[in-house]
Amino acid sequence: MVISNDVLSEYVEILEERTNADVADNIGSFLVRSPDVDKVEIYFKWAAIYADADDDKFVDCALNGNAQLIVTDDKHFNVLKDMDFPKIEVVKTAKFLDIIKERIGKI
């Protein structure tokens, strides 16, 4: 998993709205310290999602962090499927869970 400052801020903000500040801060701290999460600096912004520019932070994070895919059910990300460059795979949550189950089965 890759995360940038902007992505982390949005995660914490949404978690705080849905739970409380303590839970949001604890999860944010966990993400920053987790060995399975790479923190990336954003050196280039792609401005790939015109329908909702606020979603660009996720695309920028994925591309700057060399992520294999973006997991989202947000329809605004569908424009990435038609882009030749930069190429990033977009999968829905259900598909991602299938991928994880398949990989766990191979362990």
N, CA, C and O atoms as a GROMACS GRO file, in nm:
protein
  428
    1MET      N    1   0.085  -0.117   0.000
    1MET     CA    2   0.000   0.000   0.000
    1MET      C    3   0.090   0.123   0.000
    1MET      O    4   0.192   0.127   0.068
    2VAL      N    5   0.050   0.222  -0.077
    2VAL     CA    6   0.122   0.350  -0.077
    2VAL      C    7   0.029   0.458  -0.025
    2VAL      O    8  -0.093   0.453  -0.043
    3ILE      N    9   0.089   0.556   0.038
    3ILE     CA   10   0.011   0.664   0.096
    3ILE      C   11   0.092   0.793   0.088
    3ILE      O   12   0.214   0.792   0.104
    4SER      N   13   0.023   0.902   0.064
    4SER     CA   14   0.087   1.034   0.063
    4SER      C   15   0.027   1.116   0.177
    4SER      O   16  -0.068   1.073   0.242
    5ASN      N   17   0.083   1.233   0.202
    5ASN     CA   18   0.028   1.319   0.307
    5ASN      C   19  -0.118   1.354   0.279
    5ASN      O   20  -0.201   1.352   0.370
    6ASP      N   21  -0.148   1.386   0.154
    6ASP     CA   22  -0.286   1.423   0.119
    6ASP      C   23  -0.383   1.307   0.137
    6ASP      O   24  -0.494   1.326   0.187
    7VAL      N   25  -0.341   1.188   0.097
    7VAL     CA   26  -0.427   1.069   0.112
    7VAL      C   27  -0.447   1.038   0.260
    7VAL      O   28  -0.559   1.013   0.303
    8LEU      N   29  -0.340   1.041   0.336
    8LEU     CA   30  -0.351   1.015   0.480
    8LEU      C   31  -0.444   1.116   0.546
    8LEU      O   32  -0.527   1.078   0.629
    9SER      N   33  -0.431   1.242   0.512
    9SER     CA   34  -0.519   1.345   0.570
    9SER      C   35  -0.665   1.317   0.539
    9SER      O   36  -0.751   1.333   0.626
   10GLU      N   37  -0.694   1.276   0.416
   10GLU     CA   38  -0.833   1.246   0.381
   10GLU      C   39  -0.884   1.124   0.457
   10GLU      O   40  -0.997   1.123   0.505
   11TYR      N   41  -0.801   1.019   0.467
   11TYR     CA   42  -0.842   0.900   0.543
   11TYR      C   43  -0.876   0.937   0.686
   11TYR      O   44  -0.980   0.896   0.738
   12VAL      N   45  -0.789   1.013   0.751
   12VAL     CA   46  -0.811   1.052   0.891
   12VAL      C   47  -0.936   1.138   0.903
   12VAL      O   48  -1.015   1.119   0.996
   13GLU      N   49  -0.955   1.230   0.811
   13GLU     CA   50  -1.074   1.317   0.814
   13GLU      C   51  -1.202   1.234   0.804
   13GLU      O   52  -1.296   1.256   0.880
   14ILE      N   53  -1.207   1.141   0.712
   14ILE     CA   54  -1.327   1.059   0.692
   14ILE      C   55  -1.349   0.967   0.812
   14ILE      O   56  -1.462   0.949   0.857
   15LEU      N   57  -1.242   0.908   0.862
   15LEU     CA   58  -1.255   0.822   0.980
   15LEU      C   59  -1.306   0.899   1.100
   15LEU      O   60  -1.387   0.848   1.177
   16GLU      N   61  -1.260   1.022   1.115
   16GLU     CA   62  -1.306   1.105   1.227
   16GLU      C   63  -1.455   1.136   1.214
   16GLU      O   64  -1.527   1.137   1.314
   17GLU      N   65  -1.502   1.160   1.092
   17GLU     CA   66  -1.645   1.186   1.070
   17GLU      C   67  -1.729   1.064   1.104
   17GLU      O   68  -1.840   1.077   1.156
   18ARG      N   69  -1.676   0.945   1.075
   18ARG     CA   70  -1.754   0.822   1.092
   18ARG      C   71  -1.735   0.755   1.228
   18ARG      O   72  -1.816   0.672   1.268
   19THR      N   73  -1.628   0.792   1.299
   19THR     CA   74  -1.604   0.735   1.431
   19THR      C   75  -1.581   0.849   1.529
   19THR      O   76  -1.676   0.917   1.569
   20ASN      N   77  -1.456   0.869   1.568
   20ASN     CA   78  -1.419   0.983   1.652
   20ASN      C   79  -1.272   1.014   1.630
   20ASN      O   80  -1.201   0.941   1.561
   21ALA      N   81  -1.226   1.123   1.689
   21ALA     CA   82  -1.090   1.171   1.665
   21ALA      C   83  -0.985   1.071   1.713
   21ALA      O   84  -0.882   1.053   1.647
   22ASP      N   85  -1.009   1.005   1.826
   22ASP     CA   86  -0.911   0.909   1.878
   22ASP      C   87  -0.892   0.791   1.785
   22ASP      O   88  -0.779   0.751   1.756
   23VAL      N   89  -1.002   0.735   1.737
   23VAL     CA   90  -0.995   0.622   1.644
   23VAL      C   91  -0.923   0.665   1.516
   23VAL      O   92  -0.835   0.594   1.467
   24ALA      N   93  -0.961   0.780   1.463
   24ALA     CA   94  -0.899   0.830   1.339
   24ALA      C   95  -0.749   0.851   1.357
   24ALA      O   96  -0.671   0.812   1.270
   25ASP      N   97  -0.708   0.911   1.467
   25ASP     CA   98  -0.566   0.935   1.492
   25ASP      C   99  -0.489   0.803   1.509
   25ASP      O  100  -0.377   0.790   1.460
   26ASN      N  101  -0.550   0.707   1.577
   26ASN     CA  102  -0.483   0.578   1.597
   26ASN      C  103  -0.463   0.505   1.464
   26ASN      O  104  -0.356   0.449   1.439
   27ILE      N  105  -0.564   0.506   1.379
   27ILE     CA  106  -0.550   0.440   1.248
   27ILE      C  107  -0.449   0.515   1.162
   27ILE      O  108  -0.368   0.452   1.092
   28GLY      N  109  -0.453   0.647   1.165
   28GLY     CA  110  -0.354   0.726   1.090
   28GLY      C  111  -0.212   0.695   1.136
   28GLY      O  112  -0.123   0.680   1.053
   29SER      N  113  -0.192   0.686   1.266
   29SER     CA  114  -0.060   0.653   1.320
   29SER      C  115  -0.017   0.512   1.280
   29SER      O  116   0.099   0.488   1.247
   30PHE      N  117  -0.112   0.420   1.282
   30PHE     CA  118  -0.082   0.283   1.239
   30PHE      C  119  -0.036   0.280   1.093
   30PHE      O  120   0.062   0.213   1.060
   31LEU      N  121  -0.106   0.352   1.006
   31LEU     CA  122  -0.070   0.355   0.865
   31LEU      C  123   0.071   0.411   0.844
   31LEU      O  124   0.146   0.360   0.761
   32VAL      N  125   0.105   0.512   0.918
   32VAL     CA  126   0.237   0.574   0.904
   32VAL      C  127   0.348   0.478   0.951
   32VAL      O  128   0.456   0.477   0.893
   33ARG      N  129   0.321   0.399   1.053
   33ARG     CA  130   0.422   0.310   1.110
   33ARG      C  131   0.425   0.170   1.048
   33ARG      O  132   0.522   0.097   1.065
   34SER      N  133   0.321   0.133   0.978
   34SER     CA  134   0.311  -0.003   0.926
   34SER      C  135   0.421  -0.033   0.824
   34SER      O  136   0.447   0.049   0.735
   35PRO      N  137   0.485  -0.149   0.835
   35PRO     CA  138   0.586  -0.187   0.737
   35PRO      C  139   0.524  -0.223   0.601
   35PRO      O  140   0.596  -0.237   0.501
   36ASP      N  141   0.393  -0.238   0.596
   36ASP     CA  142   0.324  -0.271   0.472
   36ASP      C  143   0.274  -0.148   0.397
   36ASP      O  144   0.208  -0.160   0.293
   37VAL      N  145   0.305  -0.031   0.449
   37VAL     CA  146   0.261   0.095   0.388
   37VAL      C  147   0.384   0.179   0.355
   37VAL      O  148   0.465   0.208   0.443
   38ASP      N  149   0.398   0.216   0.229
   38ASP     CA  150   0.507   0.304   0.187
   38ASP      C  151   0.456   0.446   0.174
   38ASP      O  152   0.358   0.472   0.105
   39LYS      N  153   0.523   0.538   0.241
   39LYS     CA  154   0.487   0.678   0.231
   39LYS      C  155   0.560   0.737   0.112
   39LYS      O  156   0.682   0.725   0.101
   40VAL      N  157   0.486   0.800   0.022
   40VAL     CA  158   0.546   0.855  -0.098
   40VAL      C  159   0.533   1.007  -0.102
   40VAL      O  160   0.435   1.065  -0.055
   41GLU      N  161   0.633   1.068  -0.160
   41GLU     CA  162   0.629   1.211  -0.186
   41GLU      C  163   0.572   1.229  -0.326
   41GLU      O  164   0.602   1.151  -0.417
   42ILE      N  165   0.493   1.331  -0.344
   42ILE     CA  166   0.433   1.359  -0.475
   42ILE      C  167   0.522   1.459  -0.547
   42ILE      O  168   0.532   1.576  -0.509
   43TYR      N  169   0.588   1.410  -0.653
   43TYR     CA  170   0.677   1.495  -0.732
   43TYR      C  171   0.610   1.543  -0.860
   43TYR      O  172   0.653   1.641  -0.921
   44PHE      N  173   0.506   1.473  -0.900
   44PHE     CA  174   0.438   1.511  -1.023
   44PHE      C  175   0.289   1.488  -1.006
   44PHE      O  176   0.248   1.383  -0.956
   45LYS      N  177   0.209   1.585  -1.046
   45LYS     CA  178   0.063   1.573  -1.038
   45LYS      C  179   0.008   1.555  -1.179
   45LYS      O  180   0.041   1.632  -1.270
   46TRP      N  181  -0.075   1.454  -1.196
   46TRP     CA  182  -0.123   1.417  -1.330
   46TRP      C  183  -0.251   1.487  -1.371
   46TRP      O  184  -0.276   1.501  -1.491
   47ALA      N  185  -0.334   1.532  -1.277
   47ALA     CA  186  -0.462   1.594  -1.310
   47ALA      C  187  -0.542   1.507  -1.406
   47ALA      O  188  -0.586   1.552  -1.512
   48ALA      N  189  -0.560   1.381  -1.368
   48ALA     CA  190  -0.622   1.282  -1.456
   48ALA      C  191  -0.773   1.274  -1.443
   48ALA      O  192  -0.841   1.230  -1.536
   49ILE      N  193  -0.828   1.315  -1.329
   49ILE     CA  194  -0.972   1.298  -1.306
   49ILE      C  195  -1.039   1.435  -1.308
   49ILE      O  196  -1.034   1.511  -1.211
   50TYR      N  197  -1.101   1.464  -1.420
   50TYR     CA  198  -1.164   1.596  -1.436
   50TYR      C  199  -1.297   1.607  -1.365
   50TYR      O  200  -1.336   1.716  -1.322
   51ALA      N  201  -1.369   1.498  -1.351
   51ALA     CA  202  -1.502   1.501  -1.290
   51ALA      C  203  -1.496   1.533  -1.141
   51ALA      O  204  -1.591   1.590  -1.087
   52ASP      N  205  -1.387   1.498  -1.075
   52ASP     CA  206  -1.370   1.525  -0.933
   52ASP      C  207  -1.221   1.540  -0.904
   52ASP      O  208  -1.154   1.443  -0.869
   53ALA      N  209  -1.171   1.660  -0.919
   53ALA     CA  210  -1.027   1.685  -0.905
   53ALA      C  211  -0.973   1.645  -0.768
   53ALA      O  212  -0.853   1.620  -0.754
   54ASP      N  213  -1.059   1.638  -0.667
   54ASP     CA  214  -1.015   1.597  -0.534
   54ASP      C  215  -0.967   1.452  -0.534
   54ASP      O  216  -0.888   1.412  -0.448
   55ASP      N  217  -1.012   1.372  -0.630
   55ASP     CA  218  -0.969   1.232  -0.641
   55ASP      C  219  -0.829   1.219  -0.699
   55ASP      O  220  -0.768   1.112  -0.690
   56ASP      N  221  -0.777   1.324  -0.758
   56ASP     CA  222  -0.644   1.319  -0.819
   56ASP      C  223  -0.535   1.281  -0.719
   56ASP      O  224  -0.433   1.224  -0.757
   57LYS      N  225  -0.556   1.314  -0.592
   57LYS     CA  226  -0.453   1.282  -0.492
   57LYS      C  227  -0.425   1.132  -0.486
   57LYS      O  228  -0.313   1.091  -0.457
   58PHE      N  229  -0.528   1.051  -0.512
   58PHE     CA  230  -0.511   0.906  -0.509
   58PHE      C  231  -0.435   0.856  -0.632
   58PHE      O  232  -0.352   0.766  -0.623
   59VAL      N  233  -0.465   0.916  -0.746
   59VAL     CA  234  -0.394   0.881  -0.870
   59VAL      C  235  -0.248   0.924  -0.858
   59VAL      O  236  -0.158   0.847  -0.891
   60ASP      N  237  -0.225   1.045  -0.811
   60ASP     CA  238  -0.088   1.094  -0.794
   60ASP      C  239  -0.009   1.006  -0.699
   60ASP      O  240   0.108   0.976  -0.724
   61CYS      N  241  -0.071   0.964  -0.590
   61CYS     CA  242  -0.006   0.878  -0.493
   61CYS      C  243   0.029   0.743  -0.556
   61CYS      O  244   0.141   0.694  -0.541
   62ALA      N  245  -0.066   0.684  -0.626
   62ALA     CA  246  -0.043   0.553  -0.689
   62ALA      C  247   0.069   0.560  -0.793
   62ALA      O  248   0.156   0.473  -0.795
   63LEU      N  249   0.066   0.660  -0.876
   63LEU     CA  250   0.167   0.671  -0.982
   63LEU      C  251   0.305   0.705  -0.927
   63LEU      O  252   0.405   0.647  -0.970
   64ASN      N  253   0.312   0.798  -0.833
   64ASN     CA  254   0.442   0.833  -0.775
   64ASN      C  255   0.498   0.720  -0.690
   64ASN      O  256   0.620   0.710  -0.671
   65GLY      N  257   0.410   0.635  -0.638
   65GLY     CA  258   0.453   0.523  -0.556
   65GLY      C  259   0.467   0.392  -0.632
   65GLY      O  260   0.492   0.288  -0.571
   66ASN      N  261   0.451   0.397  -0.764
   66ASN     CA  262   0.462   0.277  -0.848
   66ASN      C  263   0.368   0.166  -0.805
   66ASN      O  264   0.405   0.048  -0.806
   67ALA      N  265   0.246   0.202  -0.767
   67ALA     CA  266   0.146   0.102  -0.726
   67ALA      C  267   0.102   0.022  -0.848
   67ALA      O  268   0.102   0.072  -0.961
   68GLN      N  269   0.063  -0.101  -0.824
   68GLN     CA  270   0.015  -0.186  -0.932
   68GLN      C  271  -0.128  -0.154  -0.970
   68GLN      O  272  -0.168  -0.170  -1.086
   69LEU      N  273  -0.206  -0.108  -0.872
   69LEU     CA  274  -0.347  -0.080  -0.900
   69LEU      C  275  -0.405   0.015  -0.798
   69LEU      O  276  -0.347   0.041  -0.693
   70ILE      N  277  -0.522   0.067  -0.832
   70ILE     CA  278  -0.601   0.149  -0.742
   70ILE      C  279  -0.729   0.070  -0.714
   70ILE      O  280  -0.795   0.022  -0.807
   71VAL      N  281  -0.763   0.057  -0.586
   71VAL     CA  282  -0.885  -0.013  -0.547
   71VAL      C  283  -0.988   0.092  -0.509
   71VAL      O  284  -0.969   0.169  -0.415
   72THR      N  285  -1.098   0.095  -0.585
   72THR     CA  286  -1.202   0.193  -0.558
   72THR      C  287  -1.332   0.153  -0.627
   72THR      O  288  -1.331   0.086  -0.731
   73ASP      N  289  -1.441   0.193  -0.569
   73ASP     CA  290  -1.572   0.177  -0.631
   73ASP      C  291  -1.624   0.311  -0.683
   73ASP      O  292  -1.739   0.321  -0.727
   74ASP      N  293  -1.540   0.412  -0.678
   74ASP     CA  294  -1.575   0.547  -0.725
   74ASP      C  295  -1.571   0.550  -0.878
   74ASP      O  296  -1.467   0.523  -0.938
   75LYS      N  297  -1.684   0.581  -0.939
   75LYS     CA  298  -1.694   0.579  -1.086
   75LYS      C  299  -1.606   0.684  -1.153
   75LYS      O  300  -1.576   0.671  -1.272
   76HIS      N  301  -1.564   0.786  -1.081
   76HIS     CA  302  -1.477   0.888  -1.141
   76HIS      C  303  -1.345   0.830  -1.189
   76HIS      O  304  -1.282   0.885  -1.280
   77PHE      N  305  -1.301   0.720  -1.129
   77PHE     CA  306  -1.174   0.658  -1.164
   77PHE      C  307  -1.181   0.578  -1.294
   77PHE      O  308  -1.078   0.535  -1.345
   78ASN      N  309  -1.301   0.559  -1.347
   78ASN     CA  310  -1.317   0.483  -1.472
   78ASN      C  311  -1.244   0.548  -1.588
   78ASN      O  312  -1.207   0.478  -1.683
   79VAL      N  313  -1.221   0.678  -1.583
   79VAL     CA  314  -1.149   0.745  -1.692
   79VAL      C  315  -1.007   0.690  -1.706
   79VAL      O  316  -0.948   0.697  -1.814
   80LEU      N  317  -0.953   0.637  -1.599
   80LEU     CA  318  -0.816   0.584  -1.603
   80LEU      C  319  -0.808   0.459  -1.689
   80LEU      O  320  -0.701   0.426  -1.741
   81LYS      N  321  -0.918   0.388  -1.704
   81LYS     CA  322  -0.919   0.266  -1.785
   81LYS      C  323  -0.896   0.297  -1.933
   81LYS      O  324  -0.847   0.212  -2.007
   82ASP      N  325  -0.930   0.416  -1.975
   82ASP     CA  326  -0.916   0.456  -2.115
   82ASP      C  327  -0.786   0.532  -2.143
   82ASP      O  328  -0.759   0.567  -2.258
   83MET      N  329  -0.707   0.556  -2.042
   83MET     CA  330  -0.583   0.631  -2.060
   83MET      C  331  -0.469   0.536  -2.094
   83MET      O  332  -0.449   0.435  -2.026
   84ASP      N  333  -0.396   0.568  -2.199
   84ASP     CA  334  -0.279   0.488  -2.237
   84ASP      C  335  -0.159   0.521  -2.149
   84ASP      O  336  -0.077   0.434  -2.119
   85PHE      N  337  -0.150   0.646  -2.108
   85PHE     CA  338  -0.039   0.689  -2.025
   85PHE      C  339  -0.085   0.802  -1.936
   85PHE      O  340  -0.150   0.895  -1.985
   86PRO      N  341  -0.057   0.798  -1.812
   86PRO     CA  342   0.008   0.690  -1.739
   86PRO      C  343  -0.090   0.574  -1.718
   86PRO      O  344  -0.209   0.596  -1.695
   87LYS      N  345  -0.042   0.454  -1.727
   87LYS     CA  346  -0.128   0.337  -1.715
   87LYS      C  347  -0.131   0.289  -1.571
   87LYS      O  348  -0.027   0.261  -1.511
   88ILE      N  349  -0.251   0.279  -1.516
   88ILE     CA  350  -0.270   0.225  -1.382
   88ILE      C  351  -0.401   0.147  -1.383
   88ILE      O  352  -0.503   0.195  -1.432
   89GLU      N  353  -0.396   0.027  -1.330
   89GLU     CA  354  -0.515  -0.058  -1.328
   89GLU      C  355  -0.607  -0.012  -1.215
   89GLU      O  356  -0.562   0.021  -1.106
   90VAL      N  357  -0.736  -0.012  -1.243
   90VAL     CA  358  -0.837   0.023  -1.144
   90VAL      C  359  -0.926  -0.099  -1.125
   90VAL      O  360  -0.979  -0.154  -1.222
   91VAL      N  361  -0.942  -0.141  -0.999
   91VAL     CA  362  -1.029  -0.255  -0.971
   91VAL      C  363  -1.127  -0.218  -0.861
   91VAL      O  364  -1.097  -0.139  -0.772
   92LYS      N  365  -1.244  -0.275  -0.869
   92LYS     CA  366  -1.346  -0.255  -0.766
   92LYS      C  367  -1.309  -0.336  -0.642
   92LYS      O  368  -1.231  -0.431  -0.650
   93THR      N  369  -1.367  -0.298  -0.529
   93THR     CA  370  -1.337  -0.364  -0.402
   93THR      C  371  -1.361  -0.514  -0.408
   93THR      O  372  -1.279  -0.591  -0.360
   94ALA      N  373  -1.472  -0.556  -0.465
   94ALA     CA  374  -1.505  -0.698  -0.473
   94ALA      C  375  -1.399  -0.775  -0.551
   94ALA      O  376  -1.361  -0.885  -0.513
   95LYS      N  377  -1.352  -0.718  -0.660
   95LYS     CA  378  -1.248  -0.781  -0.741
   95LYS      C  379  -1.117  -0.790  -0.661
   95LYS      O  380  -1.048  -0.892  -0.667
   96PHE      N  381  -1.084  -0.685  -0.588
   96PHE     CA  382  -0.964  -0.686  -0.506
   96PHE      C  383  -0.970  -0.796  -0.400
   96PHE      O  384  -0.871  -0.865  -0.375
   97LEU      N  385  -1.086  -0.813  -0.339
   97LEU     CA  386  -1.102  -0.920  -0.240
   97LEU      C  387  -1.083  -1.057  -0.304
   97LEU      O  388  -1.026  -1.147  -0.243
   98ASP      N  389  -1.130  -1.073  -0.427
   98ASP     CA  390  -1.107  -1.198  -0.500
   98ASP      C  391  -0.958  -1.221  -0.524
   98ASP      O  392  -0.909  -1.334  -0.512
   99ILE      N  393  -0.887  -1.116  -0.559
   99ILE     CA  394  -0.742  -1.125  -0.582
   99ILE      C  395  -0.672  -1.169  -0.454
   99ILE      O  396  -0.585  -1.256  -0.456
  100ILE      N  397  -0.710  -1.108  -0.342
  100ILE     CA  398  -0.649  -1.142  -0.213
  100ILE      C  399  -0.679  -1.288  -0.176
  100ILE      O  400  -0.589  -1.361  -0.134
  101LYS      N  401  -0.803  -1.329  -0.192
  101LYS     CA  402  -0.840  -1.468  -0.161
  101LYS      C  403  -0.762  -1.566  -0.246
  101LYS      O  404  -0.718  -1.670  -0.197
  102GLU      N  405  -0.743  -1.534  -0.374
  102GLU     CA  406  -0.667  -1.620  -0.463
  102GLU      C  407  -0.520  -1.631  -0.418
  102GLU      O  408  -0.463  -1.740  -0.418
  103ARG      N  409  -0.462  -1.519  -0.380
  103ARG     CA  410  -0.322  -1.520  -0.335
  103ARG      C  411  -0.306  -1.593  -0.202
  103ARG      O  412  -0.206  -1.662  -0.182
  104ILE      N  413  -0.401  -1.578  -0.113
  104ILE     CA  414  -0.393  -1.648   0.014
  104ILE      C  415  -0.403  -1.798  -0.007
  104ILE      O  416  -0.336  -1.875   0.062
  105GLY      N  417  -0.484  -1.838  -0.102
  105GLY     CA  418  -0.499  -1.980  -0.134
  105GLY      C  419  -0.372  -2.042  -0.187
  105GLY      O  420  -0.354  -2.163  -0.178
  106LYS      N  421  -0.284  -1.962  -0.242
  106LYS     CA  422  -0.158  -2.012  -0.300
  106LYS      C  423  -0.047  -2.020  -0.194
  106LYS      O  424   0.061  -2.072  -0.222
  107ILE      N  425  -0.073  -1.971  -0.075
  107ILE     CA  426   0.030  -1.971   0.031
  107ILE      C  427   0.037  -2.108   0.095
  107ILE      O  428   0.118  -2.130   0.185
   0.00000   0.00000   0.00000
